[in-house]
Amino acid sequence: MPRRFDTRQLTGDDWQLKRQLRLAALLDSPDAFASSHLREAARSEAEWRDWPRHGSYFAAFDGPDPVGIACGWITPGAPDVAHLISMWVCPAARGRGAAGRLVAAVTGWARGQGTCRVELEVAGGNTAALRTYARAGFTITGRDPFTAGGAVLELPFA
């Protein structure tokens, strides 16, 4: 039976954990994100504490060990749509349920913010991510992604 990972919403005081997980994600999967390790490593403590403005980060834990991260973000001026961004699970925890728990944490947060749906973008070739999001009820929209070869998915709330 797969382990049930715990998730926790991160605060500004968790800035070092946010930084650790985000930088690990950018090193492990540099083509999956719209940023770079070099860019993010240069952020100050204040930037990590405040980031993301208009959103919230969540971490997944296997016991005391952090194994993944995801963010929910709402574009200012478009409060009906939340975006699931910066999703990553460390290789040792993949395929064991951590991603699903992170998706549930972000979509639960988005519902609590009063949004109508959650949108996300998957980089081209990331079939494991597409399967994870499909299991959570996301469908491909057909809208053009920001990155070539990617896909935009959404999960509307009833």
Backbone as a printed PyTorch tensor [residue, N CA C, xyz], in Angstrom:
tensor([[[  0.8540,  -1.1770,   0.0000],
         [  0.0000,   0.0000,   0.0000],
         [  0.9010,   1.2430,   0.0000]],

        [[  0.5940,   2.2330,  -0.8620],
         [  1.4220,   3.4380,  -0.8840],
         [  1.2920,   4.2240,   0.4150]],

        [[  2.3560,   4.8810,   0.7700],
         [  2.3660,   5.6980,   1.9770],
         [  1.4790,   6.9140,   1.7810]],

        [[  0.8110,   7.3280,   2.8280],
         [ -0.0110,   8.5430,   2.7820],
         [  0.8710,   9.7030,   3.2260]],

        [[  1.2480,  10.5150,   2.3000],
         [  2.1010,  11.6650,   2.5870],
         [  1.2940,  12.7480,   3.2730]],

        [[  1.9540,  13.4740,   4.1400],
         [  1.3460,  14.6360,   4.7750],
         [  1.6840,  15.8630,   3.9420]],

        [[  0.7900,  16.8360,   3.9370],
         [  1.0770,  18.1170,   3.2930],
         [  0.8570,  19.2270,   4.3000]],

        [[  1.5510,  20.3170,   4.0670],
         [  1.4210,  21.4750,   4.9560],
         [  1.5710,  22.7410,   4.1380]],

        [[  0.7140,  23.7160,   4.4420],
         [  0.8270,  25.0230,   3.8140],
         [  2.0260,  25.7420,   4.4190]],

        [[  2.8600,  26.3100,   3.5690],
         [  4.0640,  26.9920,   4.0380],
         [  3.7930,  28.4710,   4.2740]],

        [[  4.5120,  29.0300,   5.2090],
         [  4.4030,  30.4510,   5.5240],
         [  5.7350,  31.1310,   5.1900]],

        [[  5.7810,  32.4240,   5.3850],
         [  7.0280,  33.1520,   5.1810],
         [  8.1460,  32.6350,   6.0660]],

        [[  7.8040,  32.1480,   7.2390],
         [  8.8270,  31.6100,   8.1450],
         [  9.4270,  30.3040,   7.6250]],

        [[  8.7750,  29.6890,   6.6440],
         [  9.2870,  28.4680,   6.0260],
         [ 10.1290,  28.7740,   4.7800]],

        [[ 10.6400,  29.9890,   4.6990],
         [ 11.3250,  30.4220,   3.4850],
         [ 12.4990,  29.5220,   3.1080]],

        [[ 13.2140,  29.0040,   4.0970],
         [ 14.3670,  28.1460,   3.7810],
         [ 13.9210,  26.8150,   3.1690]],

        [[ 12.8220,  26.2740,   3.6470],
         [ 12.2790,  25.0420,   3.0850],
         [ 11.7740,  25.2910,   1.6610]],

        [[ 11.0650,  26.3920,   1.4660],
         [ 10.6130,  26.7690,   0.1270],
         [ 11.7990,  26.8470,  -0.8240]],

        [[ 12.8340,  27.5260,  -0.3770],
         [ 14.0380,  27.7060,  -1.1940],
         [ 14.6890,  26.3480,  -1.4960]],

        [[ 14.8500,  25.5380,  -0.4700],
         [ 15.4860,  24.2210,  -0.6340],
         [ 14.7470,  23.3850,  -1.6760]],

        [[ 13.4370,  23.2910,  -1.5470],
         [ 12.6530,  22.4580,  -2.4510],
         [ 12.5990,  23.0420,  -3.8630]],

        [[ 12.4330,  24.3390,  -3.9560],
         [ 12.3600,  24.9710,  -5.2810],
         [ 13.6870,  24.8200,  -6.0250]],

        [[ 14.7900,  25.0330,  -5.3490],
         [ 16.0870,  24.9020,  -6.0120],
         [ 16.3610,  23.4430,  -6.3920]],

        [[ 15.9550,  22.5090,  -5.5500],
         [ 16.1020,  21.0890,  -5.8920],
         [ 15.2810,  20.7650,  -7.1430]],

        [[ 14.0840,  21.3120,  -7.2270],
         [ 13.2340,  21.0900,  -8.3960],
         [ 13.8900,  21.6210,  -9.6630]],

        [[ 14.4580,  22.8050,  -9.5810],
         [ 15.0750,  23.4240, -10.7530],
         [ 16.3400,  22.6890, -11.1860]],

        [[ 17.0550,  22.0890, -10.2480],
         [ 18.2230,  21.2810, -10.6090],
         [ 17.7970,  19.9530, -11.2250]],

        [[ 16.7740,  19.3280, -10.6510],
         [ 16.3260,  18.0140, -11.1050],
         [ 15.6080,  18.0770, -12.4470]],

        [[ 14.7850,  19.0910, -12.6390],
         [ 13.9180,  19.1720, -13.8300],
         [ 13.9630,  20.5680, -14.4430]],

        [[ 15.1060,  20.9940, -14.9410],
         [ 15.2380,  22.3820, -15.4040],
         [ 14.3150,  22.7610, -16.5590]],

        [[ 13.8990,  21.7970, -17.3700],
         [ 13.0350,  22.1100, -18.5090],
         [ 11.5560,  22.1340, -18.1580]],

        [[ 11.2170,  21.7900, -16.9300],
         [  9.8120,  21.7090, -16.5410],
         [  9.2570,  23.0260, -16.0020]],

        [[ 10.1110,  24.0030, -15.8080],
         [  9.6890,  25.2360, -15.1510],
         [ 10.0360,  26.4610, -15.9900]],

        [[  9.3140,  27.5300, -15.7520],
         [  9.5440,  28.7790, -16.4800],
         [ 10.5280,  29.6690, -15.7250]],

        [[ 11.5200,  29.0650, -15.1330],
         [ 12.5460,  29.7940, -14.4050],
         [ 13.8240,  28.9730, -14.4560]],

        [[ 14.8510,  29.4600, -13.7600],
         [ 16.1140,  28.7280, -13.7360],
         [ 16.6720,  28.6940, -12.3160]],

        [[ 17.5530,  27.7460, -12.0710],
         [ 18.2070,  27.6400, -10.7730],
         [ 18.9960,  28.9110, -10.4950]],

        [[ 19.7090,  29.3980, -11.4810],
         [ 20.5210,  30.6100, -11.3140],
         [ 19.6580,  31.7990, -10.8850]],

        [[ 18.5430,  31.9820, -11.5540],
         [ 17.6390,  33.1050, -11.2320],
         [ 17.0920,  32.9780,  -9.8150]],

        [[ 16.6020,  31.8080,  -9.4710],
         [ 15.9420,  31.6210,  -8.1750],
         [ 16.9520,  31.6050,  -7.0250]],

        [[ 18.1580,  31.0950,  -7.2640],
         [ 19.1790,  31.0710,  -6.2110],
         [ 19.5880,  32.4790,  -5.7970]],

        [[ 19.3880,  33.4450,  -6.6680],
         [ 19.7610,  34.8310,  -6.3770],
         [ 18.7100,  35.5800,  -5.5540]],

        [[ 17.5650,  34.9660,  -5.3060],
         [ 16.5220,  35.6400,  -4.5080],
         [ 17.0110,  35.8800,  -3.0780]],

        [[ 16.5800,  36.9960,  -2.5190],
         [ 16.9230,  37.3280,  -1.1310],
         [ 15.9750,  36.6190,  -0.1720]],

        [[ 16.3290,  36.6160,   1.0990],
         [ 15.4430,  36.0430,   2.1190],
         [ 14.0730,  36.7120,   2.0740]],

        [[ 14.0530,  38.0190,   1.9480],
         [ 12.7770,  38.7430,   1.9090],
         [ 11.9220,  38.2950,   0.7220]],

        [[ 12.5610,  38.0680,  -0.4130],
         [ 11.8090,  37.6080,  -1.5850],
         [ 11.2450,  36.2110,  -1.3640]],

        [[ 12.0380,  35.3270,  -0.7650],
         [ 11.5330,  33.9850,  -0.4780],
         [ 10.3880,  34.0350,   0.5250]],

        [[ 10.4980,  34.8850,   1.5230],
         [  9.4310,  34.9850,   2.5220],
         [  8.1220,  35.4600,   1.8920]],

        [[  8.2100,  36.3980,   0.9710],
         [  7.0280,  37.0290,   0.3820],
         [  6.4770,  36.2650,  -0.8190]],

        [[  7.2570,  35.3740,  -1.3630],
         [  6.8700,  34.7010,  -2.5940],
         [  6.0240,  33.4800,  -2.3130]],

        [[  4.9680,  33.2440,  -2.9860],
         [  4.4000,  34.0560,  -4.0500],
         [  3.3750,  35.0310,  -3.4970]],

        [[  3.4830,  36.2420,  -3.9050],
         [  2.4440,  37.2090,  -3.5640],
         [  1.1790,  36.7390,  -4.2790]],

        [[  0.0550,  36.7890,  -3.6420],
         [ -1.2370,  36.3560,  -4.1910],
         [ -1.3290,  34.8380,  -4.3260]],

        [[ -0.5920,  34.1210,  -3.4890],
         [ -0.6510,  32.6710,  -3.5620],
         [ -0.0940,  32.0320,  -2.3160]],

        [[  0.0610,  30.7140,  -2.3870],
         [  0.5820,  29.9780,  -1.2450],
         [  1.2770,  28.7040,  -1.7110]],

        [[  2.3670,  28.3720,  -1.0180],
         [  3.1050,  27.1380,  -1.2730],
         [  2.6880,  26.0560,  -0.2920]],

        [[  2.7900,  24.8160,  -0.7620],
         [  2.5070,  23.6380,   0.0380],
         [  3.6670,  22.6710,  -0.1310]],

        [[  4.0230,  21.9850,   0.9380],
         [  5.0700,  20.9730,   0.8810],
         [  4.4800,  19.6270,   1.2650]],

        [[  5.0190,  18.5830,   0.6480],
         [  4.6490,  17.2060,   1.0000],
         [  5.7870,  16.6140,   1.8120]],

        [[  5.4150,  15.8050,   2.7900],
         [  6.3900,  15.2010,   3.6950],
         [  6.1910,  13.7040,   3.7660]],

        [[  7.2990,  12.9890,   3.7930],
         [  7.3210,  11.5570,   4.0690],
         [  7.9060,  11.4620,   5.4690]],

        [[  7.0290,  11.3780,   6.4670],
         [  7.4810,  11.5060,   7.8570],
         [  8.0200,  12.9190,   8.0350]],

        [[  9.2280,  13.0610,   8.5550],
         [  9.7770,  14.4110,   8.7530],
         [ 10.4660,  14.9810,   7.5080]],

        [[ 10.6050,  14.1610,   6.4610],
         [ 11.3850,  14.5640,   5.2980],
         [ 10.5320,  15.2460,   4.2340]],

        [[ 10.8980,  16.4580,   3.8190],
         [ 10.1720,  17.1140,   2.7330],
         [ 10.5010,  16.4290,   1.4080]],

        [[  9.4580,  16.1130,   0.6250],
         [  9.6700,  15.3860,  -0.6210],
         [  9.0400,  16.0580,  -1.8360]],

        [[  8.3470,  17.1580,  -1.6500],
         [  7.7280,  17.8030,  -2.7990],
         [  7.1570,  19.1560,  -2.4480]],

        [[  6.8260,  19.8960,  -3.5070],
         [  6.3240,  21.2560,  -3.3380],
         [  5.3810,  21.5880,  -4.4890]],

        [[  4.4110,  22.4250,  -4.2130],
         [  3.4970,  22.9410,  -5.2350],
         [  2.9610,  24.2760,  -4.7520]],

        [[  2.5340,  25.0890,  -5.6970],
         [  2.0540,  26.4180,  -5.3590],
         [  0.7050,  26.6730,  -6.0070]],

        [[ -0.1550,  27.3430,  -5.2760],
         [ -1.3920,  27.8830,  -5.8160],
         [ -1.2320,  29.3820,  -5.9140]],

        [[ -1.6370,  29.9540,  -7.0450],
         [ -1.4330,  31.3860,  -7.2780],
         [ -2.6310,  31.9410,  -8.0180]],

        [[ -3.0570,  33.1340,  -7.6420],
         [ -4.1800,  33.8030,  -8.2950],
         [ -3.6730,  35.1020,  -8.9030]],

        [[ -3.9250,  35.2740, -10.1900],
         [ -3.5080,  36.4840, -10.8880],
         [ -4.3090,  37.6680, -10.3710]],

        [[ -3.6480,  38.7420,  -9.9370],
         [ -4.3920,  39.9330,  -9.5210],
         [ -5.2960,  40.4010, -10.6700]],

        [[ -6.5260,  40.7010, -10.3470],
         [ -7.4820,  41.1380, -11.3550],
         [ -8.2580,  39.9960, -11.9920]],

        [[ -7.9200,  38.7480, -11.6670],
         [ -8.6360,  37.5750, -12.2080],
         [ -8.8830,  36.5840, -11.0740]],

        [[ -9.7060,  36.9700, -10.0950],
         [ -9.8600,  36.1440,  -8.8880],
         [-10.6340,  34.8490,  -9.0680]],

        [[-11.2050,  34.6080, -10.2490],
         [-11.9850,  33.3860, -10.4610],
         [-11.1330,  32.1700, -10.7910]],

        [[ -9.8540,  32.3950, -11.1540],
         [ -9.0030,  31.3040, -11.6070],
         [ -7.7500,  31.2270, -10.7430]],

        [[ -7.5000,  30.0460, -10.2210],
         [ -6.2420,  29.7960,  -9.5130],
         [ -5.3350,  29.0030, -10.4540]],

        [[ -4.0420,  29.1560, -10.2720],
         [ -3.0590,  28.4540, -11.0880],
         [ -2.2310,  27.5480, -10.1840]],

        [[ -2.0840,  26.3140, -10.5970],
         [ -1.1990,  25.3900,  -9.8940],
         [  0.1490,  25.4980, -10.6060]],

        [[  1.1600,  25.9590,  -9.8800],
         [  2.4790,  26.1850, -10.4670],
         [  3.5600,  25.5500,  -9.5980]],

        [[  4.7370,  25.4280, -10.1500],
         [  5.9340,  25.0090,  -9.4080],
         [  5.8090,  23.6350,  -8.7580]],

        [[  5.0320,  22.7530,  -9.3560],
         [  4.8210,  21.4110,  -8.7920],
         [  6.0570,  20.5470,  -9.0350]],

        [[  6.5230,  19.8940,  -7.9740],
         [  7.6790,  18.9990,  -8.0940],
         [  7.6790,  18.0180,  -6.9410]],

        [[  8.0570,  16.7710,  -7.2440],
         [  8.2360,  15.7210,  -6.2310],
         [  9.6200,  15.1240,  -6.4600]],

        [[ 10.3710,  14.9240,  -5.3900],
         [ 11.7190,  14.3740,  -5.5210],
         [ 11.6430,  12.9690,  -6.1210]],

        [[ 12.6590,  12.5750,  -6.8840],
         [ 12.6170,  11.2860,  -7.5770],
         [ 12.3030,  10.0870,  -6.6790]],

        [[ 12.8230,  10.0550,  -5.4710],
         [ 12.6020,   8.9110,  -4.5880],
         [ 11.1550,   8.7710,  -4.1420]],

        [[ 10.3750,   9.8420,  -4.2180],
         [  8.9820,   9.7960,  -3.7690],
         [  7.9850,   9.7290,  -4.9220]],

        [[  8.4510,   9.7500,  -6.1390],
         [  7.5470,   9.7300,  -7.2970],
         [  6.8300,   8.3910,  -7.4070]],

        [[  5.5870,   8.4830,  -7.8590],
         [  4.7890,   7.2800,  -8.0650],
         [  4.2270,   6.6910,  -6.7930]],

        [[  4.3160,   7.4230,  -5.6930],
         [  3.8580,   6.8890,  -4.4010],
         [  2.7350,   7.7160,  -3.7720]],

        [[  2.2330,   8.7300,  -4.4920],
         [  1.0870,   9.4790,  -3.9820],
         [  1.3570,  10.8910,  -3.5060]],

        [[  2.6090,  11.2970,  -3.4410],
         [  2.9140,  12.6520,  -2.9610],
         [  2.3500,  13.7140,  -3.8970]],

        [[  2.4550,  13.4890,  -5.1940],
         [  1.9470,  14.4690,  -6.1570],
         [  0.4410,  14.6550,  -5.9990]],

        [[ -0.2760,  13.5690,  -5.8420],
         [ -1.7200,  13.6620,  -5.6540],
         [ -2.0910,  14.4410,  -4.4090]],

        [[ -1.3220,  14.2530,  -3.3580],
         [ -1.5950,  15.0000,  -2.1140],
         [ -1.3230,  16.4940,  -2.3090]],

        [[ -0.2750,  16.8320,  -3.0430],
         [  0.0170,  18.2370,  -3.3240],
         [ -1.0720,  18.8660,  -4.1990]],

        [[ -1.5260,  18.1390,  -5.2080],
         [ -2.6070,  18.6400,  -6.0560],
         [ -3.8560,  18.8900,  -5.2040]],

        [[ -4.1730,  17.9640,  -4.3230],
         [ -5.3410,  18.1220,  -3.4460],
         [ -5.1860,  19.3310,  -2.5220]],

        [[ -3.9830,  19.5600,  -2.0260],
         [ -3.7540,  20.7110,  -1.1510],
         [ -3.9710,  22.0190,  -1.8990]],

        [[ -3.4440,  22.0980,  -3.1120],
         [ -3.5910,  23.3350,  -3.8940],
         [ -5.0390,  23.5290,  -4.3320]],

        [[ -5.7080,  22.4780,  -4.7980],
         [ -7.0880,  22.6570,  -5.2290],
         [ -8.0010,  22.9770,  -4.0400]],

        [[ -7.7200,  22.3980,  -2.8820],
         [ -8.4800,  22.7570,  -1.6790],
         [ -8.2830,  24.2140,  -1.3030]],

        [[ -7.0510,  24.6810,  -1.3890],
         [ -6.7600,  26.0940,  -1.1250],
         [ -7.5090,  26.9750,  -2.1190]],

        [[ -7.4860,  26.5880,  -3.3950],
         [ -8.1480,  27.3860,  -4.4390],
         [ -9.6500,  27.4790,  -4.1870]],

        [[-10.2680,  26.3770,  -3.8040],
         [-11.6990,  26.4150,  -3.4620],
         [-11.9500,  27.3810,  -2.3070]],

        [[-11.0850,  27.3180,  -1.3120],
         [-11.2150,  28.2050,  -0.1620],
         [-11.0460,  29.6760,  -0.5070]],

        [[-10.3590,  29.9470,  -1.6090],
         [-10.1750,  31.3290,  -2.0640],
         [-11.3540,  31.8030,  -2.9120]],

        [[-12.3180,  30.9150,  -3.1760],
         [-13.5070,  31.2810,  -3.9440],
         [-13.3220,  31.2480,  -5.4490]],

        [[-12.3030,  30.5440,  -5.9350],
         [-12.1060,  30.4720,  -7.3790],
         [-13.0940,  29.4980,  -8.0140]],

        [[-13.2620,  29.6180,  -9.3220],
         [-14.1690,  28.7390, -10.0660],
         [-13.4480,  27.5390, -10.6610]],

        [[-12.1200,  27.6650, -10.8400],
         [-11.3610,  26.5680, -11.4240],
         [ -9.8770,  26.7510, -11.1470]],

        [[ -9.1410,  25.6690, -11.3640],
         [ -7.6790,  25.6860, -11.2800],
         [ -7.1380,  25.3550, -12.6660]],

        [[ -6.1630,  26.1260, -13.0960],
         [ -5.4920,  25.8750, -14.3660],
         [ -4.0190,  25.5960, -14.1030]],

        [[ -3.4090,  24.8790, -15.0300],
         [ -1.9760,  24.6180, -14.9440],
         [ -1.4440,  24.3460, -16.3340]],

        [[ -0.1330,  24.3780, -16.4410],
         [  0.5220,  24.0440, -17.6930],
         [  1.5360,  22.9410, -17.4370]],

        [[  1.5610,  21.9700, -18.3380],
         [  2.5120,  20.8690, -18.2550],
         [  3.4760,  21.0030, -19.4200]],

        [[  4.7580,  20.8720, -19.1260],
         [  5.7790,  20.9360, -20.1710],
         [  5.6280,  19.7500, -21.1200]],

        [[  5.9780,  19.9760, -22.3600],
         [  5.9070,  18.9220, -23.3670],
         [  6.6990,  17.6920, -22.9430]],

        [[  6.1290,  16.5300, -23.1750],
         [  6.8060,  15.2790, -22.8640],
         [  6.6660,  14.7960, -21.4370]],

        [[  6.0250,  15.5680, -20.5710],
         [  5.9020,  15.1760, -19.1730],
         [  4.6290,  14.3470, -18.9730]],

        [[  4.6720,  13.1160, -19.4690],
         [  3.4890,  12.2580, -19.4110],
         [  3.1300,  11.8510, -17.9870]],

        [[  4.1120,  11.7360, -17.1040],
         [  3.8120,  11.3860, -15.7060],
         [  2.9630,  12.4840, -15.0670]],

        [[  3.3000,  13.7430, -15.3320],
         [  2.5060,  14.8560, -14.7880],
         [  1.0980,  14.8370, -15.3800]],

        [[  0.9930,  14.6090, -16.6830],
         [ -0.3370,  14.5490, -17.3060],
         [ -1.1950,  13.4720, -16.6550]],

        [[ -0.6210,  12.3130, -16.3700],
         [ -1.3760,  11.2280, -15.7060],
         [ -1.8030,  11.6480, -14.2970]],

        [[ -0.8960,  12.2940, -13.5680],
         [ -1.2250,  12.7380, -12.2080],
         [ -2.4080,  13.6980, -12.2260]],

        [[ -2.3540,  14.6720, -13.1160],
         [ -3.4230,  15.6700, -13.1810],
         [ -4.7310,  15.0600, -13.6920]],

        [[ -4.6550,  14.1310, -14.6210],
         [ -5.8690,  13.4610, -15.1050],
         [ -6.5400,  12.6810, -13.9770]],

        [[ -5.7370,  12.0050, -13.1410],
         [ -6.3080,  11.2780, -11.9880],
         [ -7.0310,  12.2270, -11.0350]],

        [[ -6.5790,  13.4690, -10.9740],
         [ -7.2100,  14.4590, -10.0880],
         [ -8.4070,  15.1420, -10.7410]],

        [[ -8.7060,  14.7910, -11.9930],
         [ -9.8790,  15.3500, -12.6650],
         [ -9.5920,  16.4770, -13.6430]],

        [[ -8.3400,  16.8270, -13.8430],
         [ -7.9860,  17.8720, -14.8070],
         [ -8.1590,  17.3500, -16.2290]],

        [[ -8.5520,  18.2430, -17.1340],
         [ -8.6650,  17.9070, -18.5510],
         [ -7.8940,  18.9330, -19.3740]],

        [[ -7.4360,  18.4870, -20.5370],
         [ -6.7120,  19.3770, -21.4470],
         [ -7.7040,  20.3380, -22.0810]],

        [[ -7.3270,  21.6180, -22.1230],
         [ -8.2470,  22.6520, -22.6110],
         [ -8.1560,  22.8980, -24.1090]],

        [[ -7.0150,  22.6730, -24.7120],
         [ -6.8260,  23.0330, -26.1020],
         [ -6.3020,  24.4510, -26.2740]],

        [[ -6.2490,  25.2280, -25.1830],
         [ -5.6840,  26.5800, -25.2600],
         [ -4.1770,  26.4850, -25.4470]],

        [[ -3.6020,  27.4930, -26.0630],
         [ -2.1620,  27.5090, -26.3070],
         [ -1.3890,  27.7130, -25.0090]],

        [[ -0.3820,  26.8760, -24.7630],
         [  0.4610,  27.0390, -23.5750],
         [  1.4970,  28.1390, -23.8120]],

        [[  2.1300,  28.5670, -22.7330],
         [  3.1990,  29.5560, -22.8420],
         [  4.4600,  28.9440, -23.4340]],

        [[  4.6750,  27.6520, -23.1740],
         [  5.8770,  26.9960, -23.6850],
         [  5.5000,  26.0350, -24.8130]],

        [[  6.3080,  26.0340, -25.8500],
         [  6.0540,  25.1870, -27.0040],
         [  6.0190,  23.7200, -26.5860]],

        [[  5.0340,  23.0080, -27.1110],
         [  4.9300,  21.5850, -26.8380],
         [  4.1960,  21.2360, -25.5690]],

        [[  3.8620,  22.2200, -24.7670],
         [  3.1760,  21.9670, -23.5000],
         [  1.6760,  21.8230, -23.6800]],

        [[  0.9760,  21.6980, -22.5700],
         [ -0.4780,  21.5880, -22.5830],
         [ -1.0500,  22.3620, -21.4110]],

        [[ -2.2010,  23.0000, -21.6280],
         [ -2.9200,  23.7010, -20.5670],
         [ -4.0560,  22.8020, -20.1110]],

        [[ -4.1380,  22.5870, -18.8020],
         [ -5.1860,  21.7620, -18.2260],
         [ -5.9960,  22.5970, -17.2400]],

        [[ -7.2250,  22.1500, -16.9750],
         [ -8.0590,  22.8390, -15.9960],
         [ -8.9130,  21.8620, -15.2150]],

        [[ -9.2830,  22.3020, -14.0310],
         [-10.2020,  21.5700, -13.1680],
         [-11.2560,  22.5620, -12.7130]],

        [[-12.4550,  22.5290, -13.3650],
         [-13.5050,  23.4330, -12.9030],
         [-14.1560,  22.9080, -11.6350]],

        [[-14.5970,  23.8310, -10.7990],
         [-15.3220,  23.4480,  -9.5910],
         [-16.8030,  23.5200,  -9.8810]],

        [[-17.5570,  22.4980,  -9.4710],
         [-19.0070,  22.4490,  -9.7060],
         [-19.7390,  23.4550,  -8.8640]]])
